[in-house]
Amino acid sequence: MSRKPDSGLGNIHASPSAPTRNIDWVLMVATGALAAVGLFVIYSASYSKSPPSGTHPYEFFFVTRQEIFLIGAVLGMVVVMSFDYDFWKDHSRFLYGVTIMLLVLVKATGALSGGANLSFNVGPLNLQPAEFAKFTTLLTVAAYLSEDRSDELPYHRFIIGLMLVGAPATLIIIQPDLGSASVLIAMAMGIMLVAGAKARYMLMISVLSVATVGAAVVTKIVNQYQLSRFTAFFHQNSTDPKLADVLYQGRNAIRALATGGIAGKGWLQGPITNAPKDIPVQWADFPFSAVGEQFGLIGCAVVLGLYAVVLLRIWRIAHLSRDLLGTYLCTGVFAMLLWQVFQNVAMTIGVMPITGLPLPFISYGGSGIVTFFALLGLVQSVHMRRYR
């Protein structure tokens, strides 16, 4: 009896246009390598050779939770890439509305962290709507702008697209979380630039972003802790005790990178990065400093090289997309990833203010890693269905 071959992953008898035969494995392996690096870095950044008397080392706490987050993130990516990205477009308005509602609720009832209402405490988990807003806002903006096929972005579509980004970005600034809001702005500028926005439109986005942040500062929506980070950036040699904590964190991150040398001091051998008190919350905010001290310039180059591979593959998929929607989705993911990597590395070396933006795929945190793997699921969906 003849049997029709099963279609599926790795089946050579499946049609060349079958989605499961068009997964970008280079992109998959590169992101998997970054996530693996993240597990080693989180363990080492939370490791202490000499824990305080009467306590137990807690490095396994963070790395174990990150492993669980990573499993959930991979499952989420598989779910996202299993559906045609048109499916997500059709549900973008609903998801966007849920996001706006959650951003309003988190300001009213969310848990405080550093004086900001950033997350919901759900049992042992902290869910950050600002992270999920990256996914839903990208879907909504890309879906709306892809409806127009002209070579130049019309002004009315630019304004509406700006409003779609501005609503969640403003709510995130109010939390206040300037770092996450900046990622949404970077995404919007990337998509609109590819969509054919004029230079003056880009200037308008920049001016409105600065004005919004300025208004938040004047009205004291941005708290003193957030402002101290910017003050510390412009006064890195200050002896002001009010800036001591922020300066201490930043200076030690720079010291860790500077003393790593070419090959580093070895895993778990960093006198700065293996003592959690030297760089507070290092596993979330400053993992790149652990890479620099323990693996040196070579380790930093490998990590940045992996990011370069991921970005190049996303850019390639944007060009291969079957339609504008796929191109805009990939462009938005490219812009968000590029900006967030730049911001985290730049604040680690002291050339940008400390914002608390995590290093994608490497920093500790469930909401962040789930969101970026979901975004990669969208990119994979575009690549898998690039044939009409």
C-alpha positions as CSV (number, residue, x, y, z in Angstrom):
1,M,0.0,0.0,0.0
2,S,1.3,3.4,-0.9
3,R,1.5,6.0,1.9
4,K,1.6,9.7,1.5
5,P,4.7,11.0,3.3
6,D,4.1,13.0,6.4
7,S,5.0,16.7,6.0
8,G,7.0,18.2,8.8
9,L,10.3,19.2,10.1
10,G,13.2,17.5,8.3
11,N,11.0,15.7,5.8
12,I,12.7,15.9,2.4
13,H,9.5,14.8,0.7
14,A,7.6,17.9,1.8
15,S,7.0,20.7,-0.6
16,P,9.9,23.3,-0.7
17,S,7.3,25.9,0.2
18,A,6.1,24.0,3.3
19,P,6.6,26.3,6.4
20,T,8.4,23.7,8.4
21,R,11.1,23.4,5.7
22,N,11.8,27.1,5.8
23,I,12.9,27.7,9.4
24,D,15.9,29.9,9.6
25,W,18.2,27.6,11.6
26,V,21.1,30.0,11.6
27,L,18.9,32.5,13.4
28,M,17.7,29.8,15.7
29,V,21.2,28.6,16.6
30,A,22.5,32.1,17.2
31,T,19.7,33.0,19.6
32,G,20.1,29.7,21.3
33,A,23.8,30.4,21.8
34,L,23.0,33.8,23.3
35,A,20.5,32.2,25.7
36,A,23.1,29.6,26.7
37,V,25.6,32.4,27.3
38,G,23.0,34.1,29.4
39,L,22.6,31.1,31.7
40,F,26.4,31.0,32.4
41,V,26.5,34.8,32.9
42,I,23.5,34.8,35.3
43,Y,25.1,32.0,37.3
44,S,28.5,33.8,37.4
45,A,27.0,37.3,38.1
46,S,25.1,35.9,41.1
47,Y,27.9,33.8,42.3
48,S,29.9,34.8,45.4
49,K,33.0,32.9,46.6
50,S,32.4,34.2,50.1
51,P,28.7,34.5,50.9
52,P,27.8,36.4,54.1
53,S,28.0,34.3,57.3
54,G,24.9,32.3,58.0
55,T,23.5,32.5,54.4
56,H,23.6,30.1,51.5
57,P,24.8,30.9,47.9
58,Y,21.8,32.0,45.9
59,E,23.3,31.7,42.4
60,F,21.1,28.6,41.7
61,F,18.0,30.6,42.5
62,F,18.4,33.0,39.5
63,V,19.8,30.5,37.0
64,T,17.1,27.9,37.8
65,R,14.3,30.5,37.3
66,Q,15.9,31.7,34.1
67,E,16.0,28.1,32.8
68,I,12.2,27.9,33.5
69,F,11.7,31.2,31.8
70,L,13.7,30.1,28.8
71,I,11.6,26.9,28.4
72,G,8.4,29.0,28.5
73,A,10.0,31.5,26.0
74,V,10.9,28.7,23.5
75,L,7.4,27.3,23.8
76,G,6.0,30.8,23.2
77,M,8.2,31.2,20.1
78,V,7.0,27.9,18.7
79,V,3.4,28.9,19.2
80,V,3.9,32.3,17.5
81,M,5.8,30.8,14.5
82,S,3.3,28.0,14.1
83,F,0.7,30.6,12.9
84,D,0.9,32.6,9.7
85,Y,1.8,36.2,10.7
86,D,-1.5,37.3,9.1
87,F,-3.2,35.5,12.0
88,W,-1.4,37.8,14.4
89,K,-2.3,40.8,12.3
90,D,-6.0,39.9,12.5
91,H,-5.8,39.8,16.3
92,S,-3.5,42.8,16.7
93,R,-6.3,45.3,17.7
94,F,-7.5,43.0,20.5
95,L,-4.0,42.4,21.8
96,Y,-3.2,46.1,21.6
97,G,-6.4,46.9,23.6
98,V,-5.4,44.3,26.3
99,T,-2.0,45.9,26.5
100,I,-3.3,49.4,27.0
101,M,-5.6,48.1,29.7
102,L,-2.7,46.3,31.5
103,L,-0.5,49.4,31.3
104,V,-3.3,51.5,33.0
105,L,-3.8,48.8,35.6
106,V,-0.2,48.4,36.4
107,K,0.2,52.0,37.2
108,A,-2.8,51.8,39.6
109,T,-2.1,48.5,41.2
110,G,1.3,47.2,40.1
111,A,4.2,46.4,42.4
112,L,6.8,49.1,43.1
113,S,10.4,48.6,42.0
114,G,12.8,51.5,42.5
115,G,9.8,53.8,42.9
116,A,8.1,52.7,39.7
117,N,5.0,50.7,39.0
118,L,6.4,48.2,36.6
119,S,4.9,44.8,37.1
120,F,2.1,42.6,38.5
121,N,3.0,40.1,41.2
122,V,1.4,36.8,40.2
123,G,2.6,34.3,42.8
124,P,6.3,33.9,42.2
125,L,6.2,35.7,38.9
126,N,6.5,39.5,38.1
127,L,4.7,40.2,34.8
128,Q,5.8,43.4,33.1
129,P,3.2,44.8,30.6
130,A,5.8,47.1,29.2
131,E,7.7,44.1,27.8
132,F,4.6,42.6,26.2
133,A,3.8,46.0,24.7
134,K,6.8,45.6,22.4
135,F,5.1,42.7,20.8
136,T,1.6,44.0,20.5
137,T,2.5,47.6,19.5
138,L,4.8,46.3,16.8
139,L,1.9,44.1,15.4
140,T,-0.5,47.0,15.5
141,V,1.8,49.6,13.9
142,A,3.1,47.2,11.2
143,A,-0.5,46.0,10.4
144,Y,-1.7,49.6,10.0
145,L,1.1,50.9,7.9
146,S,1.2,47.8,5.6
147,E,-2.3,48.7,4.4
148,D,-0.8,51.5,2.3
149,R,1.4,50.5,-0.6
150,S,2.7,53.8,-1.8
151,D,6.4,54.5,-1.9
152,E,6.1,57.4,0.5
153,L,4.4,57.3,3.9
154,P,1.3,59.6,3.7
155,Y,1.2,62.3,6.5
156,H,-2.2,61.1,7.9
157,R,-0.9,57.5,8.2
158,F,2.2,58.8,9.9
159,I,0.2,60.7,12.5
160,I,-2.1,57.7,13.2
161,G,0.9,55.4,13.4
162,L,2.6,57.9,15.8
163,M,-0.6,57.8,18.0
164,L,-0.6,54.0,18.1
165,V,3.0,54.1,19.4
166,G,2.5,57.2,21.6
167,A,-0.4,55.7,23.7
168,P,1.6,52.8,25.2
169,A,4.9,54.8,25.2
170,T,3.3,57.5,27.3
171,L,1.7,55.1,29.7
172,I,5.1,53.4,30.1
173,I,6.8,56.8,30.7
174,I,4.2,57.5,33.4
175,Q,5.2,54.3,35.3
176,P,8.0,55.6,34.9
177,D,10.1,53.4,32.7
178,L,12.0,55.6,30.2
179,G,14.1,52.7,28.9
180,S,11.2,50.6,27.7
181,A,9.5,53.6,26.2
182,S,12.6,54.4,24.2
183,V,12.5,50.9,22.7
184,L,9.0,51.5,21.3
185,I,10.2,54.8,19.9
186,A,13.1,53.1,18.2
187,M,10.8,50.5,16.7
188,A,8.4,53.2,15.4
189,M,11.3,55.1,13.8
190,G,12.7,52.0,12.1
191,I,9.3,50.9,10.6
192,M,8.4,54.4,9.4
193,L,11.8,55.0,7.9
194,V,11.4,51.8,5.8
195,A,7.8,52.8,5.0
196,G,9.1,55.9,3.3
197,A,8.6,58.6,6.0
198,K,10.2,61.9,5.2
199,A,13.1,63.3,7.2
200,R,10.9,65.9,8.9
201,Y,8.6,63.1,10.1
202,M,11.6,61.5,11.9
203,L,12.5,64.9,13.4
204,M,8.9,65.2,14.6
205,I,9.2,61.8,16.4
206,S,12.4,62.9,18.1
207,V,11.0,66.3,19.2
208,L,7.8,64.8,20.5
209,S,9.8,62.1,22.4
210,V,12.0,64.7,24.1
211,A,9.0,66.9,24.8
212,T,7.2,64.0,26.4
213,V,10.1,63.1,28.7
214,G,10.6,66.8,29.5
215,A,7.0,67.1,30.5
216,A,7.3,64.0,32.7
217,V,10.3,65.5,34.4
218,V,8.7,68.9,35.0
219,T,5.5,67.4,36.3
220,K,7.6,65.1,38.6
221,I,6.2,61.9,37.0
222,V,9.8,60.8,36.6
223,N,10.9,60.2,40.2
224,Q,14.2,61.2,41.8
225,Y,15.8,57.8,41.3
226,Q,15.3,58.0,37.6
227,L,16.6,61.6,37.4
228,S,19.7,60.6,39.5
229,R,20.7,58.2,36.7
230,F,20.8,61.0,34.2
231,T,22.5,63.4,36.7
232,A,25.1,60.7,37.4
233,F,25.8,60.3,33.7
234,F,26.7,63.9,33.2
235,H,28.6,64.1,36.5
236,Q,30.5,60.8,36.6
237,N,33.3,62.2,38.8
238,S,30.8,63.6,41.3
239,T,31.3,63.1,45.0
240,D,27.7,63.9,45.8
241,P,26.4,61.3,48.3
242,K,23.0,61.4,46.6
243,L,24.5,59.9,43.5
244,A,26.8,57.5,45.3
245,D,24.7,54.3,44.6
246,V,24.3,55.0,40.9
247,L,27.9,56.0,40.4
248,Y,29.1,53.0,42.4
249,Q,27.2,50.6,40.2
250,G,28.4,52.2,36.9
251,R,32.0,52.6,38.0
252,N,32.3,49.0,39.0
253,A,30.8,47.9,35.7
254,I,33.5,49.9,33.9
255,R,36.2,48.5,36.2
256,A,35.1,45.0,35.5
257,L,35.3,45.5,31.7
258,A,38.6,47.3,31.9
259,T,40.4,44.7,34.0
260,G,39.2,41.7,32.0
261,G,42.0,42.2,29.4
262,I,42.1,40.1,26.2
263,A,41.1,36.7,27.5
264,G,39.5,37.6,30.8
265,K,40.2,36.2,34.3
266,G,38.2,33.0,33.8
267,W,34.7,31.9,34.6
268,L,33.8,32.5,38.3
269,Q,37.2,34.1,38.8
270,G,36.1,37.7,38.6
271,P,36.8,39.6,41.9
272,I,34.3,42.3,40.9
273,T,31.6,40.4,39.0
274,N,31.6,37.3,41.3
275,A,30.7,39.5,44.4
276,P,27.1,40.6,44.0
277,K,27.6,43.6,46.3
278,D,30.1,45.2,43.9
279,I,27.5,45.6,41.0
280,P,24.0,45.5,42.4
281,V,21.4,43.6,40.3
282,Q,24.2,42.7,37.9
283,W,22.5,39.6,36.5
284,A,19.7,41.8,35.2
285,D,21.2,45.2,34.4
286,F,24.9,44.6,33.8
287,P,25.6,41.1,32.6
288,F,28.0,42.4,29.9
289,S,30.4,43.5,32.6
290,A,30.6,39.9,33.8
291,V,31.4,38.8,30.2
292,G,34.1,41.4,30.0
293,E,35.8,40.6,33.3
294,Q,35.6,36.8,33.1
295,F,36.0,36.3,29.3
296,G,37.8,39.5,28.3
297,L,37.7,41.2,24.9
298,I,37.4,37.8,23.2
299,G,34.2,37.0,25.1
300,C,32.7,40.4,24.4
301,A,33.5,40.0,20.7
302,V,31.8,36.6,20.6
303,V,28.7,37.9,22.3
304,L,28.5,41.0,20.0
305,G,29.2,38.8,17.0
306,L,26.3,36.6,17.9
307,Y,24.1,39.7,18.0
308,A,25.4,40.7,14.6
309,V,24.5,37.3,13.2
310,V,20.9,37.6,14.6
311,L,20.5,41.2,13.3
312,L,21.8,40.2,9.8
313,R,19.5,37.3,9.6
314,I,16.5,39.4,10.6
315,W,17.4,42.0,8.0
316,R,17.8,39.3,5.4
317,I,14.3,37.9,6.2
318,A,12.9,41.4,5.9
319,H,14.1,41.5,2.3
320,L,12.8,38.1,1.6
321,S,9.3,38.8,2.9
322,R,6.4,38.1,0.7
323,D,4.7,41.4,1.6
324,L,5.0,44.7,3.4
325,L,3.6,43.4,6.6
326,G,6.4,40.9,7.0
327,T,9.0,43.5,6.1
328,Y,7.7,45.9,8.7
329,L,7.5,43.2,11.4
330,C,11.1,42.2,10.8
331,T,12.2,45.9,10.6
332,G,10.5,46.6,14.0
333,V,12.2,43.6,15.6
334,F,15.5,44.6,14.1
335,A,15.2,48.2,15.4
336,M,14.2,47.1,18.9
337,L,16.9,44.5,19.3
338,L,19.6,46.9,17.9
339,W,18.6,49.7,20.2
340,Q,18.3,47.6,23.3
341,V,21.7,45.9,22.8
342,F,23.3,49.2,22.1
343,Q,21.7,50.9,25.1
344,N,22.7,48.1,27.5
345,V,26.3,47.8,26.3
346,A,26.7,51.6,26.1
347,M,25.5,52.1,29.7
348,T,27.9,49.4,30.8
349,I,30.9,51.2,29.4
350,G,29.6,54.6,30.6
351,V,28.7,56.3,27.3
352,M,24.9,56.2,27.9
353,P,22.8,56.8,31.0
354,I,21.8,53.8,33.1
355,T,18.2,52.9,32.1
356,G,17.8,49.4,33.4
357,L,17.1,48.0,29.9
358,P,18.1,44.3,30.0
359,L,20.5,42.7,27.5
360,P,18.2,40.7,25.2
361,F,18.4,36.9,25.6
362,I,21.1,37.2,28.3
363,S,19.8,39.3,31.2
364,Y,17.8,37.6,33.9
365,G,14.0,38.2,33.6
366,G,11.0,36.3,32.5
367,S,8.9,38.9,30.7
368,G,11.9,40.2,28.7
369,I,13.1,36.8,27.4
370,V,9.6,35.6,26.6
371,T,8.9,38.8,24.7
372,F,12.0,38.6,22.6
373,F,11.6,35.0,21.8
374,A,8.0,35.8,20.8
375,L,9.3,38.5,18.5
376,L,11.7,36.0,16.9
377,G,8.7,33.8,16.4
378,L,7.2,36.5,14.3
379,V,10.4,36.8,12.3
380,Q,10.5,33.0,11.8
381,S,6.9,33.1,10.7
382,V,7.7,35.6,8.0
383,H,10.6,33.5,6.8
384,M,8.7,30.2,6.9
385,R,5.9,31.7,4.8
386,R,7.9,33.8,2.4
387,Y,6.6,31.9,-0.6
388,R,3.1,32.7,-1.7
